[in-house]
Structures are given as structure tokens and as C-alpha cells.
Amino acid sequence: MPKSKELNQWNLEHDPHFSVPNDIQGLQNSILELDSQHEKITKAIQEGLEDATNLLNRGDYNIYILPFYSGYSSEDLQGVAGFAVSSGSIVLQIDPQIYTEKEIKYTIIHEYHHAVYMEDPEYKLRSQHLLDRIVMEGKADILTKIAYPEYEVPWIEPLSETENDVVWNFIYEHKYSYKEEHLQKMHLGNSYEGIPSWSNYRGGFKIMQNFIEKNPEITIEEWTYYSAKDIVERTDFASILN
């Protein structure tokens, strides 16, 4: 989901969630509201983790709860954002005015899968190019969809026919790029080039949907650690590797 990212310097410098707050009172109010709802929030997190570990049982992770930056709307993200850190932590940013327990469960499963995958030695040994990061988001969203078949969110909605051509051509051209500007263009969109927002999630989810359909015998544990190339080679999108 568009709430997910590996923590790095670029993300911190450019992510509006980490802007210096200009509404201190609003931030304080959010913290107090989160504290008052702590039991309900932690219960939803625990239930989501139980559903995740029933599908993929891995290590323990530290989970941190933060308020949404008070100057940034959380409506597009349905009140919950998150990211995983390669050191074994998951951070959830929650808007106490908007979030739902269901959205917390969706987000924690998504981030849990990232945390599991990021423990893989192969992941730690090299930087992740654009295709790696697209497929990584698709894996996390498909696990969420397996856990919760009702999972329907805007960042995995299908692309239109026109958008589809533009996005896949962009992926083909930049699939092995390590430039953050290419990932951000896929994530935030670019109206001039005809790239809609969340194209990385929408593309990754489509790849993984196709992979699951064509390879039902491959277990969740196995495909979790497959490289992006291994995943794409087993789909109808293999031509983008050429």
C-alpha cells in the first residue's frame, strides 16, 4: 500500500509525514487521542499479526505507533500509514480521527511481510532496483488479499488501458534503475507523462495476482524469498525482462 516504504535518508527528507509539525496543539491532541485508544489499537494490531503469522510465521518485530503529521491529510490512506525498517521494526502512523481497526489489520500484514522479506540475507546484500521494489509491494499486498479477501483499496485498483501501456513501458525502460526519482514517479504519479499515482503498488499487485494464478503450487514461504526476476519470469509479464 502507498503507506509502505523502507526507511532511508531520502524518504525522511522528502516524506511529508516527517515534516516539522506546525500545529503543535493538533499533534498533542492526536497523541492524547491515540493514548486513550491504545487498547483498541493494540488489539487490532495483535489480531492482524495473528492472521499474518497463520500464513507466514517468522520472527518477532518491534512495533511503534506514531500520530499522523497534523498538517497532512490521512484520508487517502484511510487513516493508517506504515513502514518497515530492515533492523526488524514496524512503524504505524495512525490518525485517531479516521482510522478503522480493519485498516490497521491491513497495514500490519503488509508491513509484516516487508519485515520478513527484509530479513533475507539476499535482500541485505544488495540495493533494490525499481522492479525489486515494485514486486516487493505486490507481495505484501497479495498476502494481505489472501488473509482478507475483502481487501479492496485504491492503491491496488487496476490501471486503465491507456495507463497500463504507459506504466508498463516505464517499468520496462527503468526496471533496473536505482534512482529514487523513478520510484517516486511511480509512487506519486506524473500527470505530464500519464503515470497515475500508486503505479508501483498497482503494477506489483497485478504481477503477483498473475504469479499466484499461474503457480498455485508455490507456497507463500517460497515466493516470499523469490527475487523479482524469479517472480516475473513465471508470469505473463516476463517480456519486460528482455
N, C-alpha and C positions, 0 to 999 in steps of 0.2 A: 504494500500500500504506500501511498505517497508520503507516509509518515515515517518511512524506514530508511535508515542510512547507516553506513559505518562511520563512526566518529573520526574525523580528521581535521586538520587545521583549516582547510578550505571550507568545509562545511560550517565550522564555527564562525569563520569570518563573514560568511555570506548568508547564513541561515537567519531569517528574521525572528525565529524562535529564541535566538540568543542575543538579540539586540538589547542594548541597555534600556531597561524599563523607564518610561517617562510618566507612568501613572503608579506611583509608589503605593498610594492608598488602595488602588484596584488590585495590585499584586498582593498586598497584605490581606485584603478581603478574600482573595482566592485561596490563599494559604489557610486561612481560618476555616473556610468552607470545606476545603479538602480534608482538613483535620477532623471536622465534625462528621464527615462521611467516610472516615478511614475504614471502619469495619465493613461497610458495604463494598467499598472499592477493593479491599484486600480479599474479600470473599469471591468477587468476580475474577480477580487475578488467579486465585487458587483453583477455581473451577476451570478456567481456561487452561491452566498448566496441566491439570489432571487430564483434560481432553487431549492436550498435545502429547503428553507422555504415554498415553494409551496407544498412540500411533508411532511415536519415536521416543524411546526412553533413553535419555542421556544425562549429562551431569547437572550439578546444581549451579544456579546463577544468582548473582546479586541483582535485586530489582529496586530501582529508585523511582520515586514518584515526585514529579515536579508540577507546579502550576503552569498553565499556558502563559506565554508572554502576554501581558494585559493589553498591549497595543496591537495585537494581531488577531484577526478573526479565526475562530476554530470551526466555523460552520462547515466549510468544505471538507474538513477532516472528521466531521461528526463528533467533535469534542475530545478526541484522543489522538495523540501522535506518539511516536516512539522511535527509538533506535537501539541497535545492539553495538557493543564495543568488544573488540577482539580479546580483551582481557577477561571476558566472562561476565559482563554486566549488561543489564537491560534497563533502559530509562524510558519511563512513560511520562508524557506531559498531558495532564488532564484538565479540562475546563469544567469546573464543578457545576456550571450553569447549563451545560449542553450534553455532556457525556451520557451514554447509556451503559448498563452492565454488559449488554451484548457486544457493544463496540470495544469495550475493554477486553473481552474474551477474544474477539477477532484479532486485536492488535497484539495481545500477548502471545498468541500462537504464531503469528507472523514473525515476531521478533525472536521467539524461542527458536524457530527454525534457523534464523540467521545466526544466533548464538551457537547452535550445534554445528552448523557448517563452518563457522569461523574458527572452531577448534581443530579442524582438519589440518594436519601439517602441510599439506599441499597448498592450502589457502594461505597459510602464514609465510610460505617460502617465496611467494611472488606477488607482484601487484596485479590487480584485477582490471582487465580491459573492459571496454564497453559491453561486449557480448557477455562476458562473465557476469557483469553486474545486472544486466537485463535478465538473464536466466536465473540469477540468484533471487531476484524479486519474484519471478514466476514460480520458483519452487516454494517460496514462503506463502504465496497466495494460493497455490494449489493445495498445500497442506491445510490451510485454513478452510478451503472449499470442501476438502474431504471430511474434516472434522465437523463442519457446519454447512451442509448442502444448501441452506438458505442464504449463504453468504453472497450478497449482491451489493456491490459498492461501485461508485462511478469510476474509480481508477482501474477497474478491470473490464469496463464495458467495451464491446467490440468497436474497432475503428470502422469508419465509413469506407466505401470502396476507394474514394479519392485519397483519404487519409492513409489507408492501407498501403497504397502504392508509394506514397511519399515516405512513410515511416520505414518500410522495408528496404527501400532504396538507400535511405540514410544509414540504416543498420549495416547493409551490405558494404557501403563505402567506408564506414568508420568502425567496423566491428572489432578491430584490434587496436583501437585508439585508447590511449591512457589519459587523454586530455579531459579535464573536468568540464570544460566548456561544452564538449559533445554530450556528456551525460546530462548536464544541466539543460541543454536544449531539448533533450528527450523528456526530461522530467518536467520542466516548466512550460515547454512548448515554444513555438516560434511562428507567429501568425504570418510573417513575411514569407517563410518557407513552406507554410502549410502543415506544420507539425503541431498537433494538438498536445495539450498538457497531459502528463502521466503516460506518455507513449512508451516509456521504459517498462512500466507495470503492465500496460495493456499488451505490449508485444511479448513480454516474458510469460504472462499468463496464457496467451494463445499458444506459445511454443510448448509449455508444459501440458496444457489440455491435450494437444495433439500427441505429445510423447506418451501420456498415460493411456490414451485410446489405442495407440499402436503397440504399446509394450506393457500390457497389463500384468505380465509375469514378473516384471522387475519391481522389487519391493521398495517401500519408502526409504528404508535404511540404505539400500543400494543407490537409488538415484540421488539421494541427498548428497552423496560424495562424488557423483559423476561430474566431470568437467563440463563446461558449457558446450565444448566441441562434441563430447560424447553424447550429450543430450540432443543437440541439434542434428547430429548425424543419423539419429534414429527417428527423425520426424520428416514431415513433408517440406520443411524449411531448409533441408540440407544444402540446397543450391546456394544459400547465402555464404557458405564456407568457401566456395570456389573463387 
